[in-house]
Amino acid sequence: MEHAQLAEIAALLGALGAVGVLVTRGGIFPLIGLGLLGIATGGIGWALVGDAELRLVFGDPRGVALVAIGAVAAVVLAVPLARYPAVVPVALLAVAPFRLPVQVGAEEAFLLVPLYLLIAASVLALAYRILRGERPPPPPFLLALPLAAFVTFASTSFLWTWDERSGGITLAFFVFPFVAGLATVARSPIADWLPRALLVTLVALGTLFAAIGIWQAHTRTLFFGRDVEVANAYTSFFRVTSLFKDPSLYGRYLVVPIAVLLVALLVRRGRTIDSVVTTVLVAFLFLGLFYSYSQSSFVALFVVTFAVALVGVDRRTRIVLLACALVATLAAAGVAGAAIGGRSAKDVTSGRSRLVEVTVDAFKERPIAGVGVGGQPRASSDIARKGSPSRNASHTTPLTIAAELGVVGFALYAWLLAATAWALHLVARSDREFGVGLAAVLLVLFVHSLLYAGFFEDPLTWGIIGLAAAVLASMPETIPATEPATDVPPSAPELLAH
């Protein structure tokens, strides 16, 4: 990596920027924080691509024209977002899954280019609103403090990371842009139509992906994923990726709309025609999911279906479900034990047990503060002295965090999860269907990250936290009974103090 010191300074500026947009309570401090996040992203990006690549971009009229077009597009998109800020979460969700292949030197990367463009536009829109005198409520401390602490520690760990390039990619292409996007979502007003609009957007995206996946299964055609295409040549089944590079990522973006449809079906309990349409959509999405052959996605689907069913049924049915789950678990354990026989753990888990072992070895190397953001694959590879870093990635988010950020970072991760769970509980008390729907999506992402990783690399995770923050910030607070009622009537609501 060129300009390593520049990247380190940029990582620290990004940590300050995260504190600015999440913890500060008003004035221009959120704008300063957003500016620092932008500078940090640019600084690390410069260090990643190097001087030669920058000269190729800005020394070529076509490169300059492309950058200018992107800047103009961000400004143009910022106009409607500034006028109608309530649509910001829907706009970001609509482009969140789409990754475009981008050639960076000799490497080809799949980047969230449409999402980056919309984040830039939403940041400009928020800046315009604040400069015009609007004071959108900031994220509540319940979520702002653990999130700022986690991001700050992860950013600071870049100073001692085992792999500067991988750590820089994590910060510049995921953490810093997503913090900026979360800040805009958290400061967006919550309209009555927002839950339905988010549901329709998710289902529309899932239907599109499923339709393409089903077509690929029948035509034996893949758009991306050369490694999947090679693997299909040696198997009796054909895995599809739709518009994604990986079948498991494709599966995740089908399980998420299935989860919210199950919430609408089991929690809301609408009209019969609504239930019929919802059932048909779930069946179509499941058909598309089937052709992914993604074990992690099916596990996430099973867990979220069971969880939503527990929430949506009465107490007697809930007891029956728990009993059935216990019996099914015991039966599955017996079948698995008989099938394992004398086979090794590595063989039974398709190599996942070895990944756990090498990740634990990386954790033991630096148990307190970890091997640094993005450093686990290379640290595990160096310690094991076997395989490339890509073949030693843990694919399990909690283990990755423990190895990269140590005990300190894992504690902050647990704090953030607990705070988010409690925030979603509070949201569900205000709007049960919306709160349960957000919780169902987060549960899918969490369970999927136990087998596939990608928890904080998925913009949906940050979107859920941002939406929960926006709902809590918009909730009225009851006036304490001990407070005198001379100036404000007891029944008058106040915005949450931050």
N, C-alpha and C positions, 0 to 999 in steps of 0.2 A: 504494500500500500504506500503510495506517495504521500508526502506531507502528513506523516503520522502525528506530529505535534498539533497540526491544524485540526485533525480529526478529534484529538483529545480535548482541545479547547472547545470545539463545536459540541461535543458530547456534554460538557459541563454547562454550556450555554443552553442546550436543550433541556437539561435538568432544571435550570432556572426558569426557562420558559414554561415548562409544565407546572411549576409552582405558581407562576404568574397567572396562567389561565384557569387553574383549578382552585387555588386557595384564596387569592385576592378577592376582595369583596366589591370593588367598584372603581370608578374613575377610569383612567386610561391604562391602569395596570394590566387588565386582560389583553389590551392591544399590544402592550410591550411584550407580554408573554408570547403572544402569537408571532410577533416579529422575531423574537429570539428563537422560536421553534423553526421559523423559516430560514433564518441564518444558519442554525445548526444543521438543518437538512441539507442546505446548499454547501456548507463547509465539508461535511462528511461525504457528500456526493462528489465534490471536487477531489477529495483524497482518494475516493474509490476509483474514479475513471481515469485520473491522472491528467497531466498537462497536455499530453499528445492528443487525447480524445477531445478535450475541450477546444484545442486549436482546430481540430477537424470539424467540430460543430460550428464554432463561431467564426472560423475562417472560410467557411463555405457559405455562399449566399443562400443555398437551399436550407442549410441548418439554421441560419439567422431568420429566414422567413418562417420556418417551422416554429421556432421559439416565439416569434412575434405573433403568429397565428394563435398559438396556445394562450399567450397573454391577453390578446384581444378577446378570445373566446371566454376566458375566465371573467373578464370585465362585463361582457355582454350577458353571461349567465347570472352574474351577481345582481343585475338590475331587477329581475322578477323575484329573486330570493330576498332582496332587501325590502321589496314592496309586500311580499307575501311570505314572511319568515316561517310560518307554520308548515310550509311545504318542504322545508329543508330536510327533515328526516326521511320523507318519502323519496325525494330526489336522490339523496345519497344511497338509500336502499336499492333504488332502481338500477344503479350502476355498480354496486358493490361487488357482485360476483365476477365481473368481466375482466379478464386478463388478456393483454395483447402481447404477442411476441415482439421484443425489441432487441436489436442487435447492438451490443455494447462491446466494441473491439472485436475480439475473437469469440466472445461469449454471447449466447442468446438467452435472454431472461424474459419471463412472463410477468409483466408488471401491470399493476392496477391503474393504468393510465386514465381511463374515464373517471375513476373515483378520485384520483389526485386532482384532476381538473375541477370536479365538483367541489372538492374540499377547498381548493383555492378560491372558487367563486363564493362559497358560503362564508369563508373568512372575510373576504372583501365586503360581502353584504353585512356581516356582523359589525365590521369596523365602521361602515357607513352609518348603521343604526346608532352606534355608540357616539360617534362624532356629531350626529344630529341631535344629541341630547337624550336619547332613549337609554334607560338603565335596565336591561334585562336581568332577571334574578340569576345569580351565579349558582353553580352546583352546591347542594347542601354539604356541610362538613362531613356528614355520615359517609358520603362517597368520595368527596374531594380529598380528604386527608389520607385514607389508605391508598388511593390511586396515585396521588402526588408522591407519597413516600415510596411506593413500589417503582414508579417511573424514575424518580430521582436516583434511587439506589441502582437500578438497572443501568441507567445512563452513566453513573459514576463508575460502575464496574468495567466500563470500557477502558479505563486507565490500566487495568491489570488483566484484560482479557487474553485468553490463550490464542485467539484467532481474531486479529484486528479486522480483517476483511469481512468475515461472517458477522462479527459484532456490528460493524459499520452498516452492513446491509440491513440488519435487524432494526437498528435505530433510524436510519434514513428513509427506509422504504415501508416501515410498519409503525414503529412506536411513535415517532414524532408526528407524522401526518395524521395518524389515528387519534392522537391526543388533541390535535387542532380540530379534527372533525367532531370529536366528542364534545369539545367546548362549544361548538356552534349548535349542536343538537341540544345540549343541556340548556342553552339560552334561547331556545325556540319556544314560542307559545304553543300550548297544547289545545288544539281545536277538537270539537266534538267528533268531527269526521275522521280524525287521524287514525284511530285503531282500525277502522274499516279500510281506509286507504292503504295502510301498511299490510293488512291481510290480503287485499286484492293484489297488491304489488308482489308479495311473496308467492302467492299461488300462480300468478301469471308467469313469473320467472320460472317457477318449478315446472309448470306445464310446458313451457318452451323447451327447457332442458330435457324433460322426459320425452317429448315428441322427437327431438333430435336423437336422443339415445336409442329409442325404439327403432327409428329409421336406420341408425348405424348398425344395430344388431341384425337387422334383416338384409342390409346391403353389404355387411362386412366392411364398413368404411370407417376410418378414424381421421379426424382433423389434426389432432395433436397427439403427442405421446409415442415417440418412436419405440421406447422401451416396452410399452404395453403392446404395441403391434408385434414386436419380436416375441414377447411372451405368449401372445395369442396363437402364434404359429406352432407352439409346442403343447397346447392344451386342447381338450375336447370341447371347451366352451369359449365364447367370444366376449371379452370384457369391453365395454364401451366407456367413453369419456365425455360424450356430448361436446360442449364448448370448453371443456377443461382439459388439463394435461394429465390428470390423475383420476382414476375411477373412484377412489375414496372421497376426493373433494367433490366430485360430481354427486356421489351418494349423499354427502352431507347436505348439499343444497336441494335435495329432494326430501330428506327426512325433516328438515326445518318446516317447509310448507305443510307436510303431512301432520306435524305436531300441532300447528296452529289450527288446522282444519279439525283435528280431533278435539281441541279445546272448544271450537265452535259447535261441534256435534254433541259433546258430552257435558260441557259446562253451561253453555248458553241454552241449549234445548229449544230451538226455534220451531218454525212451522214444519209440517211434514215435507213440503216441497223443498225447503231449505236442507233438510236432512238427506233427502234423496240426491240432490245436486252435490252436497258435500261428500256423500258416500261414493258417488261416481268419480269425483275428482281424486279422492284418496286412492281408489282402485287404479286409476290411470297413473298417478304418481308412483304407486307401488310397482306397477308393471315396468315403468322406466327404471326404478331402483333395482329391480330384479336383475337386469342385464349389467349392472355395475359389478355384481358379485363381490361387493365390499362387505367383509365381515364386520368391520368397525361400524359401518352405517347400519347394518341390521341389528347389532347390539344396541346402538343408540336408539333405534326405532323401538325395540322391545322395551327398553327402560322407560322412555318417555310415554309410550302407550300405557304401560302399567301405572306410571305416576299420574297421568291425566285421568285414568279410570278411577284411581283412588280418590282423586279430588272431586270427580263428577258424580259419584254414586252415593247411595245412602250408607248408613253405618253397618247394617246387616250385610249388604253386598260387599262392603269393604273388608269385613272379616272373612267372607268367603274367598275373596281375591287373595288376601294374604295367606290363607291356608293353602290355596291352589299353588301360589308361588313357592311356598315352603316345600310342598310335595314335589313340584317340578324341579326345584333346585336339588333336592336329595336324589331324585331319579337321574338327573343329568350328571350329578357327581358319580353315581354308581356306574352309569354307562361310560363316562369318561375314564374312570378307573379301570374298567375292564378293557377298554380300547387301548389304553396306554401300554399295559403289560410291562415288558422290560425295555421299552423305548426310552431314549434319553430325553431330558427336558428340552434340549435344543431342537430335537426332531419333532417333538409334540407341538411346540409353540412356533414352529417354522422360523426358528432363529431369534425369536423375541427374547428368550431367556438370556441369550448371550449379550444382546443389547442392554438388558437390565444390568448384567454383571459389569460390562465395561463402563456404563454410566455411573454405577456405584463406585467403581474404582476412581473415576474422575472426581466424584464427591469426596472420597477419602483423601484425595490429594490436597484439596483446600476446603475443608468442611465448614469454615466460618463464613467466608465471603465468596466462595466459589471460584471457578476458573474464568469468570467474566462473561458478559453477555455474548451469546453466539459462540462461545468457546468449547462447549461440550463435545461436539463431534471430533474436533481435532485433538483435544486433550485425551479423549478415550482412545483415539487412534495412536497417539504417541505413547501412551502408557501401555496399551496392549501390544504395540509394535506389530500390528497386523491390520491390513485393510486401509482403505482411504477414509477420510473423514465422513464422506457421504454414507459409507457402509457401517459407520459406527454411531449414527444419530439415534437417539433413544426412542423416538416416536411416542414418547409418553411425557406429556407436559409437566406434571408434578416432579418427575425424576429429572427432567431437563432443568427446571428451575432450581431444584436442590443442588444439582451439579454446577450450574452456572452462577448462581447467586448465593449458594450456601444456606446455612441455617437462618441467617438474617433475612435473605431474600425469600426463603420459603415461608417464614413467619409473616412477612408482609403480603405474600400471595394468599395465605390463609386468611389474613385480616381482610383483604379485599374481597375474597369470596364470601366471607361471613357478612360483611357490610352490604354487599350486593344482594345477598339472599334476604336480609332483613329489609332492605329498601323495596325489593319486589313484594315482600309481604305487606308492607305499608301501602304500596300501589294497589295490591289486590283488595285491601280493605276499602279503598276508595272506588275502584272499578274492578270487580272480580274477574270478569272475562279478560280485560286488557292485562291485568297483573298476572293472571295464570298463563296467558299466552306468552308474555315476555319471559316468565319463568320456564315455560316449556322449551322455548328456543335456547335459553341459556343452559338448560339441562342437556339438550342435544349436543351443544358445543362442548360442554364439559366432559360428557361421557365419550364423545368421539375423540376428544383430545387425549384420553387415556390410552387409546390404541393407535391413533394417527398423529397426535400432536397438533400444532397449528392453532392453539387457543387464542393467544394474543396476536397471532399473525392473521386472524380472521377479522375483518371489519365489523362483522355482526356482533362480536363480543363487546366491542367498544360502543356500538350502537345501542345495545341493550342497556349498558350502564348509563349512557347519555340520556336515553329516554326515561329511565327510572329517575335520574337526577332532575330532568325537566318536569316530570309529573310531581315529584316531591316539592320542587321549588314553587309550583303553582298552587299547591294545596293551601287552603285557609287554615289558620291556627286559632284555636279557641282561646278566648281571653281568660286568664286565670280568675277564679272566683274572688281572690283576695285583692284584686286590682280595683281601684275606685272607678266608678262608672260615670264620673262627672263629664269627661270629655268625649268618650266613645261609648255608645250603647253596648251592653254585654253581648248582644247577639251579632254585633258587627264583626266580620272576619278581618284578619290581618294577614298579609303575606308572611311566610316564614322568615324569621330573622336569620341572617347568615353572619 
